[in-house]
Amino acid sequence: MKAGRTSGWTWASAWWMRAMAAWVSLVLVGCAGTPAGPELASLPVAPAASAPVAFALMPGDELELKVPDAPLYDQIVRVRPDGKVALQVIGTVHVQGRSPEDVQAEVRERYARAAGGQQRREYLLQANDEIDIKFPYQPAFNEQLRVRPDGKIQLQLIGTVQAEGLSPEALRDELRKRYAQHLRVPELSVILRSASSQMVQTDAGPGRAGLSRLEPVVMVRAFQSPQVFVTGEAARPGMLPHLPGMTLMQALAQAGGHLPTADVSQLVVVRRGAGGQAEVIRPQLSSRYLSAPDRDVVLQPFDIVLLPPSRIAELGQRLDQYLFKILPPLRNSSFGFVYDLNVKD
């Protein structure tokens, strides 16, 4: 009797192996063309901060404007989603990302500009203003008048005169010219009894009276609690309260550290920069980052710490997504040899 022994893959096992090899090659090619970590290459790289920053206003914060000696301008406002507030007299002010002291300095400067500065100022008559016209030598012509809605006044002897837009002194000169046709000594004065507007004329243009010496104060009534966000391959990703001087390593420690699947060298910190543009800080840490405190970064409120997965972790995710879920038998199967024993006489 002659016996022979042959061994080999069964057709099914060989098919599964070829299929898995093809999928693995596709996944590896895809991973090779995809950079590790988030797609942030197009964003500008910002230098690492070395010191805590001052408190910065954010949308939702509540401000109070107090104006000593002029309480009618006091105001409580909330920062709008666009980062601005609307104030009396001076209009809209952009406050997001700025300190209260910085905003206060701008408000005071704009109040001074609204007053027309320290140049020569004169009041221009408006509709509904009350004036007295006094004739020291002909008191019978004395008048107490209100400027009509059309800006004119009606007087004895001379009739209708345009008053709106003229200063009391300019109106006095105009009346003297007209009364000179009827009176030998047209001496008179124009006295403003009540004004319906605070607008004055200056060398730099129209301004508002009574603002030049005011010093508004900006106070913060309520603000959002500053936070830091840790996401990606961290043990406990999520939102952390931001404390003054908080660093990247402290945030990672509070988040439970990084998972074995994390690529610490690709860690980035994303923060909102000037003008709302995103800035990226790349500390270039190693897996032993605790031994390199010189690469630590001081975090700012609302920074986002991104811990991307390593290439091996991405490969495992791609295998699970594109291979094991499509070919479930591969997940728990083991590839082995099947031996056929043929006994021949």
Contacts in CASP RR format, 6 or more apart in sequence:
PFRMAT RR
TARGET T0000
AUTHOR 0000-0000-0000
METHOD contacts of the structure
MODEL  1
MKAGRTSGWTWASAWWMRAMAAWVSLVLVGCAGTPAGPELASLPVAPAAS
APVAFALMPGDELELKVPDAPLYDQIVRVRPDGKVALQVIGTVHVQGRSP
EDVQAEVRERYARAAGGQQRREYLLQANDEIDIKFPYQPAFNEQLRVRPD
GKIQLQLIGTVQAEGLSPEALRDELRKRYAQHLRVPELSVILRSASSQMV
QTDAGPGRAGLSRLEPVVMVRAFQSPQVFVTGEAARPGMLPHLPGMTLMQ
ALAQAGGHLPTADVSQLVVVRRGAGGQAEVIRPQLSSRYLSAPDRDVVLQ
PFDIVLLPPSRIAELGQRLDQYLFKILPPLRNSSFGFVYDLNVKD
1 343 0 8 1.000
1 344 0 8 1.000
1 345 0 8 1.000
2 344 0 8 1.000
2 345 0 8 1.000
3 342 0 8 1.000
3 343 0 8 1.000
3 344 0 8 1.000
4 341 0 8 1.000
4 342 0 8 1.000
4 343 0 8 1.000
4 344 0 8 1.000
5 339 0 8 1.000
5 341 0 8 1.000
5 342 0 8 1.000
6 340 0 8 1.000
6 342 0 8 1.000
7 337 0 8 1.000
7 339 0 8 1.000
7 340 0 8 1.000
8 337 0 8 1.000
8 338 0 8 1.000
8 339 0 8 1.000
8 340 0 8 1.000
9 17 0 8 1.000
9 337 0 8 1.000
9 338 0 8 1.000
10 338 0 8 1.000
13 335 0 8 1.000
13 336 0 8 1.000
13 338 0 8 1.000
16 327 0 8 1.000
16 329 0 8 1.000
16 330 0 8 1.000
16 333 0 8 1.000
16 335 0 8 1.000
17 335 0 8 1.000
19 327 0 8 1.000
20 323 0 8 1.000
20 327 0 8 1.000
20 330 0 8 1.000
23 319 0 8 1.000
23 322 0 8 1.000
23 323 0 8 1.000
23 327 0 8 1.000
24 319 0 8 1.000
24 323 0 8 1.000
26 322 0 8 1.000
27 315 0 8 1.000
27 318 0 8 1.000
27 319 0 8 1.000
27 322 0 8 1.000
27 323 0 8 1.000
28 315 0 8 1.000
30 318 0 8 1.000
31 311 0 8 1.000
31 314 0 8 1.000
31 315 0 8 1.000
31 318 0 8 1.000
34 314 0 8 1.000
35 41 0 8 1.000
36 263 0 8 1.000
36 266 0 8 1.000
36 308 0 8 1.000
36 309 0 8 1.000
36 310 0 8 1.000
36 311 0 8 1.000
36 314 0 8 1.000
37 263 0 8 1.000
37 266 0 8 1.000
37 268 0 8 1.000
37 306 0 8 1.000
37 308 0 8 1.000
37 309 0 8 1.000
38 268 0 8 1.000
38 306 0 8 1.000
38 308 0 8 1.000
40 268 0 8 1.000
40 270 0 8 1.000
40 280 0 8 1.000
40 306 0 8 1.000
43 270 0 8 1.000
43 278 0 8 1.000
43 279 0 8 1.000
43 280 0 8 1.000
44 277 0 8 1.000
44 279 0 8 1.000
44 280 0 8 1.000
45 279 0 8 1.000
45 280 0 8 1.000
45 281 0 8 1.000
45 282 0 8 1.000
46 271 0 8 1.000
46 273 0 8 1.000
46 279 0 8 1.000
46 280 0 8 1.000
46 281 0 8 1.000
47 281 0 8 1.000
48 281 0 8 1.000
48 283 0 8 1.000
48 295 0 8 1.000
48 297 0 8 1.000
48 298 0 8 1.000
49 281 0 8 1.000
49 297 0 8 1.000
49 298 0 8 1.000
49 299 0 8 1.000
49 300 0 8 1.000
50 298 0 8 1.000
51 298 0 8 1.000
52 244 0 8 1.000
52 245 0 8 1.000
52 298 0 8 1.000
53 300 0 8 1.000
54 99 0 8 1.000
55 99 0 8 1.000
55 100 0 8 1.000
55 220 0 8 1.000
55 223 0 8 1.000
56 96 0 8 1.000
56 97 0 8 1.000
56 98 0 8 1.000
56 99 0 8 1.000
56 301 0 8 1.000
57 63 0 8 1.000
57 79 0 8 1.000
57 83 0 8 1.000
57 95 0 8 1.000
57 96 0 8 1.000
57 97 0 8 1.000
57 98 0 8 1.000
57 99 0 8 1.000
57 100 0 8 1.000
57 103 0 8 1.000
57 220 0 8 1.000
57 223 0 8 1.000
58 79 0 8 1.000
58 96 0 8 1.000
58 97 0 8 1.000
58 223 0 8 1.000
58 224 0 8 1.000
58 301 0 8 1.000
58 302 0 8 1.000
59 79 0 8 1.000
59 80 0 8 1.000
59 81 0 8 1.000
59 82 0 8 1.000
59 83 0 8 1.000
59 96 0 8 1.000
60 78 0 8 1.000
60 79 0 8 1.000
60 80 0 8 1.000
60 81 0 8 1.000
60 223 0 8 1.000
60 224 0 8 1.000
61 78 0 8 1.000
61 79 0 8 1.000
61 220 0 8 1.000
61 222 0 8 1.000
61 223 0 8 1.000
61 224 0 8 1.000
62 76 0 8 1.000
62 77 0 8 1.000
62 78 0 8 1.000
62 79 0 8 1.000
62 220 0 8 1.000
62 221 0 8 1.000
62 222 0 8 1.000
62 223 0 8 1.000
63 76 0 8 1.000
63 77 0 8 1.000
63 78 0 8 1.000
63 79 0 8 1.000
63 85 0 8 1.000
63 95 0 8 1.000
63 100 0 8 1.000
63 103 0 8 1.000
63 218 0 8 1.000
63 219 0 8 1.000
63 220 0 8 1.000
63 221 0 8 1.000
64 74 0 8 1.000
64 75 0 8 1.000
64 76 0 8 1.000
64 77 0 8 1.000
64 218 0 8 1.000
64 219 0 8 1.000
64 220 0 8 1.000
64 221 0 8 1.000
65 73 0 8 1.000
65 74 0 8 1.000
65 75 0 8 1.000
65 76 0 8 1.000
65 77 0 8 1.000
65 87 0 8 1.000
65 107 0 8 1.000
65 216 0 8 1.000
65 217 0 8 1.000
65 218 0 8 1.000
65 219 0 8 1.000
66 74 0 8 1.000
66 216 0 8 1.000
66 217 0 8 1.000
66 219 0 8 1.000
67 73 0 8 1.000
67 74 0 8 1.000
67 214 0 8 1.000
67 215 0 8 1.000
67 216 0 8 1.000
67 217 0 8 1.000
68 214 0 8 1.000
68 215 0 8 1.000
68 217 0 8 1.000
69 213 0 8 1.000
69 214 0 8 1.000
70 210 0 8 1.000
70 211 0 8 1.000
70 214 0 8 1.000
73 88 0 8 1.000
73 89 0 8 1.000
73 214 0 8 1.000
73 216 0 8 1.000
75 87 0 8 1.000
75 88 0 8 1.000
76 221 0 8 1.000
77 85 0 8 1.000
77 86 0 8 1.000
77 87 0 8 1.000
78 85 0 8 1.000
79 85 0 8 1.000
79 95 0 8 1.000
79 96 0 8 1.000
80 86 0 8 1.000
82 96 0 8 1.000
83 94 0 8 1.000
83 95 0 8 1.000
83 96 0 8 1.000
84 92 0 8 1.000
84 93 0 8 1.000
84 94 0 8 1.000
84 95 0 8 1.000
84 96 0 8 1.000
85 92 0 8 1.000
85 93 0 8 1.000
85 95 0 8 1.000
86 92 0 8 1.000
86 93 0 8 1.000
87 93 0 8 1.000
87 107 0 8 1.000
89 111 0 8 1.000
89 114 0 8 1.000
89 208 0 8 1.000
89 211 0 8 1.000
90 107 0 8 1.000
90 110 0 8 1.000
90 111 0 8 1.000
90 114 0 8 1.000
93 103 0 8 1.000
93 106 0 8 1.000
93 107 0 8 1.000
93 110 0 8 1.000
95 103 0 8 1.000
100 218 0 8 1.000
100 219 0 8 1.000
100 220 0 8 1.000
101 218 0 8 1.000
103 218 0 8 1.000
104 216 0 8 1.000
104 217 0 8 1.000
104 218 0 8 1.000
107 216 0 8 1.000
107 218 0 8 1.000
108 215 0 8 1.000
108 216 0 8 1.000
111 211 0 8 1.000
111 212 0 8 1.000
111 214 0 8 1.000
111 216 0 8 1.000
112 211 0 8 1.000
112 212 0 8 1.000
114 207 0 8 1.000
114 208 0 8 1.000
114 211 0 8 1.000
115 207 0 8 1.000
115 208 0 8 1.000
115 209 0 8 1.000
115 210 0 8 1.000
115 211 0 8 1.000
115 212 0 8 1.000
116 200 0 8 1.000
116 202 0 8 1.000
116 204 0 8 1.000
116 205 0 8 1.000
116 207 0 8 1.000
116 208 0 8 1.000
116 212 0 8 1.000
117 202 0 8 1.000
117 204 0 8 1.000
117 212 0 8 1.000
118 212 0 8 1.000
119 202 0 8 1.000
119 203 0 8 1.000
119 204 0 8 1.000
120 202 0 8 1.000
120 203 0 8 1.000
121 200 0 8 1.000
121 201 0 8 1.000
121 202 0 8 1.000
121 207 0 8 1.000
121 209 0 8 1.000
122 167 0 8 1.000
122 169 0 8 1.000
122 200 0 8 1.000
122 201 0 8 1.000
123 167 0 8 1.000
123 168 0 8 1.000
123 192 0 8 1.000
123 195 0 8 1.000
123 200 0 8 1.000
123 201 0 8 1.000
123 209 0 8 1.000
124 164 0 8 1.000
124 165 0 8 1.000
124 166 0 8 1.000
124 167 0 8 1.000
124 199 0 8 1.000
124 200 0 8 1.000
124 201 0 8 1.000
125 131 0 8 1.000
125 147 0 8 1.000
125 151 0 8 1.000
125 163 0 8 1.000
125 164 0 8 1.000
125 165 0 8 1.000
125 166 0 8 1.000
125 167 0 8 1.000
125 168 0 8 1.000
125 171 0 8 1.000
125 192 0 8 1.000
126 147 0 8 1.000
126 164 0 8 1.000
126 165 0 8 1.000
126 195 0 8 1.000
126 196 0 8 1.000
126 197 0 8 1.000
126 199 0 8 1.000
127 147 0 8 1.000
127 148 0 8 1.000
127 149 0 8 1.000
127 150 0 8 1.000
127 151 0 8 1.000
127 164 0 8 1.000
127 196 0 8 1.000
128 146 0 8 1.000
128 147 0 8 1.000
128 149 0 8 1.000
128 196 0 8 1.000
129 146 0 8 1.000
129 147 0 8 1.000
129 163 0 8 1.000
129 192 0 8 1.000
129 194 0 8 1.000
129 195 0 8 1.000
129 196 0 8 1.000
129 197 0 8 1.000
130 144 0 8 1.000
130 145 0 8 1.000
130 146 0 8 1.000
130 147 0 8 1.000
130 192 0 8 1.000
130 193 0 8 1.000
130 194 0 8 1.000
131 144 0 8 1.000
131 145 0 8 1.000
131 146 0 8 1.000
131 147 0 8 1.000
131 153 0 8 1.000
131 163 0 8 1.000
131 168 0 8 1.000
131 171 0 8 1.000
131 190 0 8 1.000
131 191 0 8 1.000
131 192 0 8 1.000
131 193 0 8 1.000
132 142 0 8 1.000
132 143 0 8 1.000
132 144 0 8 1.000
132 145 0 8 1.000
132 190 0 8 1.000
132 191 0 8 1.000
132 193 0 8 1.000
133 141 0 8 1.000
133 142 0 8 1.000
133 143 0 8 1.000
133 144 0 8 1.000
133 145 0 8 1.000
133 155 0 8 1.000
133 175 0 8 1.000
133 188 0 8 1.000
133 189 0 8 1.000
133 190 0 8 1.000
133 191 0 8 1.000
134 142 0 8 1.000
134 188 0 8 1.000
134 189 0 8 1.000
134 191 0 8 1.000
135 141 0 8 1.000
135 142 0 8 1.000
135 187 0 8 1.000
135 188 0 8 1.000
136 187 0 8 1.000
136 188 0 8 1.000
136 189 0 8 1.000
137 185 0 8 1.000
137 187 0 8 1.000
138 183 0 8 1.000
141 156 0 8 1.000
141 157 0 8 1.000
141 179 0 8 1.000
141 183 0 8 1.000
141 188 0 8 1.000
143 155 0 8 1.000
143 156 0 8 1.000
144 193 0 8 1.000
145 153 0 8 1.000
145 154 0 8 1.000
145 155 0 8 1.000
147 153 0 8 1.000
147 163 0 8 1.000
147 164 0 8 1.000
148 154 0 8 1.000
150 164 0 8 1.000
151 162 0 8 1.000
151 163 0 8 1.000
151 164 0 8 1.000
151 165 0 8 1.000
152 160 0 8 1.000
152 161 0 8 1.000
152 162 0 8 1.000
152 163 0 8 1.000
152 164 0 8 1.000
153 160 0 8 1.000
153 161 0 8 1.000
153 163 0 8 1.000
154 160 0 8 1.000
155 161 0 8 1.000
155 175 0 8 1.000
157 179 0 8 1.000
157 182 0 8 1.000
157 183 0 8 1.000
158 175 0 8 1.000
158 178 0 8 1.000
158 179 0 8 1.000
158 181 0 8 1.000
158 182 0 8 1.000
161 171 0 8 1.000
161 174 0 8 1.000
161 175 0 8 1.000
161 178 0 8 1.000
163 171 0 8 1.000
166 174 0 8 1.000
167 201 0 8 1.000
168 190 0 8 1.000
168 191 0 8 1.000
168 192 0 8 1.000
169 190 0 8 1.000
171 190 0 8 1.000
172 188 0 8 1.000
172 189 0 8 1.000
172 190 0 8 1.000
175 186 0 8 1.000
175 188 0 8 1.000
175 190 0 8 1.000
176 186 0 8 1.000
176 187 0 8 1.000
176 188 0 8 1.000
179 186 0 8 1.000
179 188 0 8 1.000
180 186 0 8 1.000
198 208 0 8 1.000
198 209 0 8 1.000
198 210 0 8 1.000
199 206 0 8 1.000
199 207 0 8 1.000
199 208 0 8 1.000
199 209 0 8 1.000
200 206 0 8 1.000
200 207 0 8 1.000
200 208 0 8 1.000
200 209 0 8 1.000
201 207 0 8 1.000
225 241 0 8 1.000
225 242 0 8 1.000
226 241 0 8 1.000
226 242 0 8 1.000
226 301 0 8 1.000
226 302 0 8 1.000
227 239 0 8 1.000
227 240 0 8 1.000
227 241 0 8 1.000
227 242 0 8 1.000
227 301 0 8 1.000
227 302 0 8 1.000
228 239 0 8 1.000
228 240 0 8 1.000
228 241 0 8 1.000
228 242 0 8 1.000
228 246 0 8 1.000
228 251 0 8 1.000
228 299 0 8 1.000
228 301 0 8 1.000
228 302 0 8 1.000
228 303 0 8 1.000
228 304 0 8 1.000
228 305 0 8 1.000
229 238 0 8 1.000
229 239 0 8 1.000
229 240 0 8 1.000
229 302 0 8 1.000
229 303 0 8 1.000
229 304 0 8 1.000
229 305 0 8 1.000
230 236 0 8 1.000
230 237 0 8 1.000
230 238 0 8 1.000
230 240 0 8 1.000
230 251 0 8 1.000
230 252 0 8 1.000
230 254 0 8 1.000
230 255 0 8 1.000
230 305 0 8 1.000
230 307 0 8 1.000
231 237 0 8 1.000
231 238 0 8 1.000
231 304 0 8 1.000
231 305 0 8 1.000
231 306 0 8 1.000
231 307 0 8 1.000
232 262 0 8 1.000
232 306 0 8 1.000
232 307 0 8 1.000
232 308 0 8 1.000
232 309 0 8 1.000
233 258 0 8 1.000
233 259 0 8 1.000
233 261 0 8 1.000
233 262 0 8 1.000
233 263 0 8 1.000
233 307 0 8 1.000
233 308 0 8 1.000
233 309 0 8 1.000
233 310 0 8 1.000
233 313 0 8 1.000
234 252 0 8 1.000
234 255 0 8 1.000
234 256 0 8 1.000
234 257 0 8 1.000
234 258 0 8 1.000
234 259 0 8 1.000
234 262 0 8 1.000
234 305 0 8 1.000
234 307 0 8 1.000
235 255 0 8 1.000
235 256 0 8 1.000
235 257 0 8 1.000
235 258 0 8 1.000
235 259 0 8 1.000
236 254 0 8 1.000
236 255 0 8 1.000
236 256 0 8 1.000
237 255 0 8 1.000
237 307 0 8 1.000
238 255 0 8 1.000
240 251 0 8 1.000
240 254 0 8 1.000
240 255 0 8 1.000
242 299 0 8 1.000
242 300 0 8 1.000
242 301 0 8 1.000
242 302 0 8 1.000
242 303 0 8 1.000
245 298 0 8 1.000
245 299 0 8 1.000
246 298 0 8 1.000
246 299 0 8 1.000
247 296 0 8 1.000
247 297 0 8 1.000
247 298 0 8 1.000
247 299 0 8 1.000
248 267 0 8 1.000
248 269 0 8 1.000
248 283 0 8 1.000
248 296 0 8 1.000
248 297 0 8 1.000
248 298 0 8 1.000
248 299 0 8 1.000
248 305 0 8 1.000
249 289 0 8 1.000
249 290 0 8 1.000
249 293 0 8 1.000
249 296 0 8 1.000
251 299 0 8 1.000
251 305 0 8 1.000
252 258 0 8 1.000
252 289 0 8 1.000
252 305 0 8 1.000
255 305 0 8 1.000
258 264 0 8 1.000
258 307 0 8 1.000
259 307 0 8 1.000
261 309 0 8 1.000
261 310 0 8 1.000
261 312 0 8 1.000
261 313 0 8 1.000
262 307 0 8 1.000
262 308 0 8 1.000
262 309 0 8 1.000
262 310 0 8 1.000
262 313 0 8 1.000
263 307 0 8 1.000
263 308 0 8 1.000
263 309 0 8 1.000
263 310 0 8 1.000
263 311 0 8 1.000
263 313 0 8 1.000
264 285 0 8 1.000
264 286 0 8 1.000
264 287 0 8 1.000
264 289 0 8 1.000
264 307 0 8 1.000
265 284 0 8 1.000
265 285 0 8 1.000
265 286 0 8 1.000
265 287 0 8 1.000
266 308 0 8 1.000
267 282 0 8 1.000
267 283 0 8 1.000
267 285 0 8 1.000
267 305 0 8 1.000
267 306 0 8 1.000
267 307 0 8 1.000
267 308 0 8 1.000
268 280 0 8 1.000
268 281 0 8 1.000
268 282 0 8 1.000
268 305 0 8 1.000
268 306 0 8 1.000
268 308 0 8 1.000
269 280 0 8 1.000
269 281 0 8 1.000
269 283 0 8 1.000
269 297 0 8 1.000
269 299 0 8 1.000
269 303 0 8 1.000
269 304 0 8 1.000
269 305 0 8 1.000
269 306 0 8 1.000
270 278 0 8 1.000
270 279 0 8 1.000
270 280 0 8 1.000
270 281 0 8 1.000
270 303 0 8 1.000
270 304 0 8 1.000
270 306 0 8 1.000
271 278 0 8 1.000
271 279 0 8 1.000
271 281 0 8 1.000
271 300 0 8 1.000
271 302 0 8 1.000
271 303 0 8 1.000
271 304 0 8 1.000
272 278 0 8 1.000
272 279 0 8 1.000
272 302 0 8 1.000
273 279 0 8 1.000
281 297 0 8 1.000
283 289 0 8 1.000
283 295 0 8 1.000
283 296 0 8 1.000
283 297 0 8 1.000
284 295 0 8 1.000
285 292 0 8 1.000
285 295 0 8 1.000
286 292 0 8 1.000
289 295 0 8 1.000
299 305 0 8 1.000
309 317 0 8 1.000
323 330 0 8 1.000
324 330 0 8 1.000
324 331 0 8 1.000
END
